[in-house]
Amino acid sequence: MSTKRVSVLRKDSKNGKNPLLERCPSTNEYFDIAFKVMLLGDSAVGKTCFLVQFKDGTFLAGNFIATVGIDYRNKVVTVDNLKVKLQIWDTAGQERFRSVTHAYYRDAQALLLLYDITSKSSFDNIRAWLTEIHEYAQKDVVIMLLGNKSDMVHERVIKQEEGQRLAREYGVPFMETSAKTGINVELAFLAVAKELKQRVSQQPNEPKFQIHDYIESQKQKSGCCGFM
Ligand SMILES: Nc1nc2c(ncn2[C@@H]2O[C@H](COP(=O)(O)OP(=O)(O)OP(=O)(O)O)[C@@H](O)[C@H]2O)c(=O)[nH]1
């Protein structure tokens, strides 16, 4: 099998601290605060496409090329007038790369865990992924469950309610997404960015940000589908 990208095992030069008002080298944009987000899930659920859709607004159609090891891209988003740099780590879903990716869990402040709504095994493996997350990630890491490829309506084997039920069981937010059409891709990252930003800048009298409510309100605004 050909490979998508040789792994880049680069560490943040700031020793994990949130750099203030720095310039993002890849986008050349200034930012106030930075967070690390990781994409996890079985091979071929669409993690790379999900990241490319968010970063560039395009869909990587064509032959599937599995990621090797781990890679990252940066994107600066605006959250409540603050420039938030998301450093997004795209991991290889294949079993043989697990030991490489485990080493990166600890640095992530948020994890987007994807399954493919047309693949029962990718959904069944979500429990195993959550076990790994609890073993290797930070205790207070933000986790979001995403049922990807929601555009493939005729091939669907996992009902939306099944995803919702599993997410509720683990107390994590859930959405169905499509890296192909872009549905809910930006919302997933923005919800996570808002939650993380709120955690570090919460004012004493400010109400706590509720990620579930935020997602629900955005659904109502867009009049769209696939939310918890
Ligand atoms: N229809 C549809 N196809 C998708 C979607 N997301 C990804 N794909 C296709 O699914 C296949 C796998 O996508 P990738 O993004 O490479 O999967 P991955 O999770 O990064 O896989 P690994 O790198 O092995 O972990 C590719 O053929 C994509 O074109 C989607 O939302 N809808």
The ligand as an ORCA input file, in Angstrom:
! r2SCAN-3c Opt
* xyz 0 1
  N     -18.462      9.560      0.967
  C     -17.526      9.900      1.864
  N     -16.287      9.369      1.783
  C     -15.371      9.740      2.707
  C     -15.668     10.664      3.737
  N     -14.562     10.826      4.492
  C     -13.617     10.049      3.938
  N     -14.094      9.395      2.873
  C     -13.370      8.404      2.045
  O     -12.952      7.357      2.947
  C     -11.649      6.891      2.614
  C     -10.741      7.004      3.811
  O     -10.533      8.370      4.145
  P      -9.259      8.881      4.965
  O      -9.529     10.284      5.380
  O      -8.009      8.668      4.228
  O      -9.303      7.888      6.218
  P      -8.416      7.904      7.552
  O      -9.327      7.746      8.701
  O      -7.518      9.101      7.558
  O      -7.553      6.565      7.389
  P      -6.113      6.223      8.052
  O      -5.156      7.247      7.531
  O      -5.763      4.843      7.594
  O      -6.289      6.251      9.542
  C     -11.189      7.712      1.406
  O     -11.436      6.973      0.221
  C     -12.083      8.950      1.448
  O     -12.299      9.514      0.158
  C     -16.995     11.212      3.801
  O     -17.369     11.999      4.680
  N     -17.883     10.793      2.844
*
